[in-house]
Amino acid sequence: MIKKQPNTTPEVVAIREVPGTSYVILPGKRLARLLKVSTYNGKQYYNPIVGGTLSRVSVAELDTLLDKPKAD
């Protein structure tokens, strides 16, 4: 008997750009804004508005967040 291999191909999701803006439409009808990278003292940062306050997040800090496993 031949066993079927599990489907390991990731699901492809469409991200559509809103013409003439820096916004994209994500799956689930969510809207997101594309941020540009800023460089200060040789380090790269993003400047998102979090909780109504402009904050500075380093690219290295975001990389560590992406590498962490999700908490259950």
C-alpha positions in Angstrom: 0.0 0.0 0.0 1.3 3.4 -1.0 1.1 6.2 1.6 0.2 9.7 0.5 2.8 12.3 1.3 1.4 15.3 3.3 0.9 18.5 1.4 3.8 20.7 2.6 3.4 23.5 0.0 2.6 26.8 1.8 -0.6 28.5 0.9 -0.2 31.5 -1.4 -2.0 34.6 -0.3 -2.6 37.6 -2.4 -1.4 41.0 -1.1 -2.8 43.8 -3.3 -1.5 47.3 -3.4 -3.8 50.3 -3.2 -2.9 52.4 -6.2 -1.3 55.8 -5.5 -0.8 55.1 -1.7 1.6 53.3 0.6 -1.2 50.8 1.7 -1.7 47.2 0.9 -4.8 44.9 1.4 -3.9 41.7 3.3 -6.0 38.5 3.6 -9.0 38.9 5.8 -9.7 42.4 4.4 -7.0 43.9 6.6 -5.3 47.2 5.5 -1.6 47.8 6.2 0.8 50.6 5.5 4.2 49.9 4.0 7.0 51.5 6.0 10.3 52.8 4.7 13.5 51.9 6.6 15.3 54.9 8.2 19.1 54.7 9.0 20.4 56.4 12.2 24.0 56.0 13.3 24.5 53.1 10.9 21.5 51.1 12.2 18.2 50.6 10.3 14.9 51.3 12.0 11.2 51.4 11.2 9.1 54.2 12.7 5.5 52.8 13.3 2.8 54.5 15.3 1.9 52.2 18.1 -0.8 53.1 20.5 -1.0 56.6 19.1 2.7 57.3 19.7 5.5 57.3 17.1 8.0 54.7 18.1 11.3 53.5 16.6 11.9 49.7 16.1 15.2 48.4 14.8 15.3 45.9 12.0 17.4 43.6 14.1 14.7 43.7 16.9 12.0 42.7 14.3 14.2 39.9 13.1 14.4 38.4 16.6 10.6 38.7 17.0 10.1 36.8 13.7 12.5 34.1 14.8 10.7 33.4 18.1 8.2 30.6 18.2 4.6 31.7 18.9 3.4 31.4 22.5 0.4 29.1 22.9 
